Amino acid sequence: MPLASYCTAYKTWRDACELLAREDQQMVADDKANVLIRIARNSAAQMTTIGAQFGLTPHARLRLAGTMPPQQPGKFSGLIFPYDD
């Protein structure tokens, strides 16, 4: 379900951006452009929220189970087990 929601939000965002690009060339009423901008912003916010569940942001990747940030070797690493990385 979250993946389907993400895909729907992406399609809505993309459609709104494409319509905005077309409307910008035709210079139509500002009200329509404002609605499209609001739709694009809301869809982008939904994608960010849902995408965090899939680890699509650096911060969300750290919260996923089983992932650890890379650690730098300490000054004693390799003394007992020289091939231990």
N, C-alpha and C positions, 0 to 999 in steps of 0.2 A: 504493500500500500504506500509506504513512503516514496518508493522509487516512481510509482505512477504519479504521485502528487508532484514530485520534482519535475518529471517530464512535462506535466500539464503546465506547471508554472513557467518552465523554460519556453514552451510553445507560446504561451500568452505573452511573455516578455518579448520574445522575438517578433511576434506579429505586431505588437504595439510599437516596437522600434522601427520596423519596416514601414508601418503606416505613418509614423512620425517623419521618416525620411521623405516619403512621398508628399506628405502634407506640407513639409517645409518648402519644397520646390514649388508648390502651387499657391502658397501663401493664403491659406483659408482661415476661417475664424479661429480666434484664440481659444474659445471655449472647447472646441474639439481637441486642440493640441494639449490643453491643460488636462483633459480627461485621459488622453493617451499617455501623457507623462505620469499621471497618478497610477494608471494601470501598470506601466513599466516599472515604476518604483516599488509598488506593492508586490509584483511578481518577483523582482530581484530580491526583495527582503524575504519572501517565501523560499526562494532557492537557497539563500544563505542559511536560513534556519534549518531547512530540511537537509541541505548538503552537509551540515555539521554532523548529522547522524551517520553519514557515510565516510566521515573523515576527509572531506574535501577542502578543509582549511588547515593550516599548520597547527593551530591550537587544538582543533578537534582531533587531529592525528595523534597527539600526545595522550589524549584521553581514551583512545581505543585500547581495549584489553590486549595485552601481549606486546605492546610497542613501548620501547624505551628510547629516550634520546641517546645519541651516541656519547660515550664517555671517553675522556682522554685517559691515556695510561698514566698510572701513578709512578712515583720514582722507584718503587720496589717491584713493579711488575716485570716479570721475566727473570728474576733472580732464582727462584726455585724451579719453575717450569719455563725454560727459556723460549719455548715455542708457543706459549700460552698467549693468545691475543685477546 
